[in-house]
Each structure stands twice: as structure tokens, then as C-alpha cells.
Amino acid sequence: NFVSVEAPAMGKLPIKATVIHLTEGPTDSWAAVFTSNKFPGCPVIVGKSRLSGGHPLQAIVINNKVSNVCPGGDGIAAAELVCEAVATNLNLSGGANSVLPSST
């Protein structure tokens, strides 16, 4: 079992996001549901990659009220950068691969 707790230690974020830190440590017991849209947003693409990679999960980052399906530039790199920032700020042992990006 794990209890998800938002990560207030990260302070005010420069983006509209919710960060959930799984404080009881990494878990291999996780699943995700993704859109069946043929043109998913970059967080969905990265999230599917995380799920298929089988990495333990330590945090979830959800961008709120931001449509990022066509962000311009390299949206996958941007989603990975957000995951890396979360992993760094929470000192996650699994690094960016342990952060699941999501989008509302």
C-alpha cells in the first residue's frame, strides 16, 4: 500500500501543476489508463513509455488547465524535462523515469 501526498516542499511552481509524491518509496505496483485518441499529448506518450518500461513509480506530475497536445518545439523533451525537475526537487532515487507525467 502507499499513500499519495502532494509535494508542498516544491513550493510555488512556475507552471500549473499538481505533484503527488509517493512518500513510502518506489512502487512496482502501478497501472495507468490513457486516452485512445490517435493524437495524444506528449505527457501521454511519455507516460506510455514509462508503463512499458516497467520502472518503479515515485511521483506523478499533472499539468492542470494547460492544453499541450501541440506545444510547438519538442513536447516530449519538455515533458521529460518536467519529470526530471520533479525527480531532482524531490530527490527521487529513480530519477525522471520514476515520474509519471499526466495531463488534464
C-alpha positions as CSV (number, residue, x, y, z in Angstrom):
1,N,0.0,0.0,0.0
2,F,1.0,3.6,-0.5
3,V,-0.5,6.9,0.4
4,S,-0.1,9.7,-2.1
5,V,0.7,13.1,-0.7
6,E,1.1,16.3,-2.7
7,A,4.6,17.6,-2.5
8,P,4.4,21.1,-0.8
9,A,8.2,21.1,-0.4
10,M,8.5,22.1,-4.0
11,G,6.8,25.4,-3.2
12,K,5.0,27.5,-5.8
13,L,5.6,26.0,-9.3
14,P,6.1,28.2,-12.4
15,I,3.5,26.0,-14.2
16,K,0.0,25.0,-13.2
17,A,0.7,21.5,-12.0
18,T,-0.1,19.1,-9.2
19,V,2.8,16.9,-7.9
20,I,2.0,13.8,-6.0
21,H,4.9,12.2,-4.2
22,L,4.6,8.6,-3.2
23,T,6.4,9.0,0.1
24,E,6.6,5.4,1.1
25,G,9.1,4.8,-1.6
26,P,9.1,3.4,-5.2
27,T,6.4,1.0,-6.1
28,D,6.3,-1.5,-8.9
29,S,2.5,-1.9,-8.4
30,W,1.0,0.7,-10.6
31,A,-1.1,1.0,-13.7
32,A,-2.4,3.8,-15.9
33,V,-5.3,4.5,-18.2
34,F,-4.5,6.5,-21.3
35,T,-6.6,8.2,-24.0
36,S,-7.4,6.3,-27.1
37,N,-7.0,9.5,-29.1
38,K,-4.9,8.9,-32.2
39,F,-3.1,12.2,-31.5
40,P,-2.3,12.1,-27.8
41,G,-0.4,14.8,-25.9
42,C,3.2,14.4,-25.1
43,P,2.7,13.5,-21.4
44,V,0.6,10.6,-22.7
45,I,3.4,9.4,-25.0
46,V,5.9,9.7,-22.2
47,G,3.5,8.0,-19.7
48,K,3.0,5.0,-22.0
49,S,6.8,4.7,-22.3
50,R,7.1,4.7,-18.5
51,L,4.5,2.0,-18.2
52,S,6.0,-0.2,-20.9
53,G,9.5,0.4,-19.4
54,G,8.4,-1.2,-16.1
55,H,10.1,1.4,-13.9
56,P,9.0,1.8,-10.3
57,L,6.9,4.8,-9.7
58,Q,7.8,7.5,-7.1
59,A,5.8,10.6,-8.2
60,I,3.1,11.8,-10.6
61,V,3.1,15.3,-12.1
62,I,-0.2,16.5,-13.6
63,N,-0.3,19.7,-15.7
64,N,-3.5,21.4,-14.9
65,K,-5.5,23.6,-17.3
66,V,-2.8,23.6,-19.9
67,S,-3.6,22.1,-23.3
68,N,-0.3,20.8,-24.5
69,V,-1.2,18.4,-27.4
70,C,0.6,20.7,-29.9
71,P,3.1,22.6,-27.8
72,G,5.4,23.5,-30.6
73,G,9.0,22.5,-30.4
74,D,9.8,19.2,-28.8
75,G,6.9,18.5,-26.5
76,I,8.3,15.1,-25.5
77,A,11.6,16.7,-24.4
78,A,9.6,19.3,-22.5
79,A,7.6,16.5,-20.7
80,E,10.8,14.7,-19.9
81,L,12.3,18.0,-18.6
82,V,9.3,18.5,-16.2
83,C,9.8,14.9,-15.0
84,E,13.5,15.5,-14.4
85,A,12.7,18.7,-12.4
86,V,10.3,16.8,-10.2
87,A,12.7,14.0,-9.7
88,T,15.5,16.4,-8.8
89,N,13.5,18.6,-6.5
90,L,12.1,15.5,-4.6
91,N,15.5,13.7,-4.6
92,L,14.0,10.6,-6.2
93,S,16.3,7.7,-6.4
94,G,14.7,6.5,-9.7
95,G,15.3,9.8,-11.4
96,A,12.9,11.1,-14.2
97,N,11.9,7.5,-15.1
98,S,10.2,7.2,-11.8
99,V,7.9,10.2,-12.5
100,L,4.6,9.6,-14.4
101,P,3.5,12.7,-16.4
102,S,-0.2,13.3,-16.8
103,S,-2.3,16.0,-18.4
104,T,-5.9,17.2,-17.7
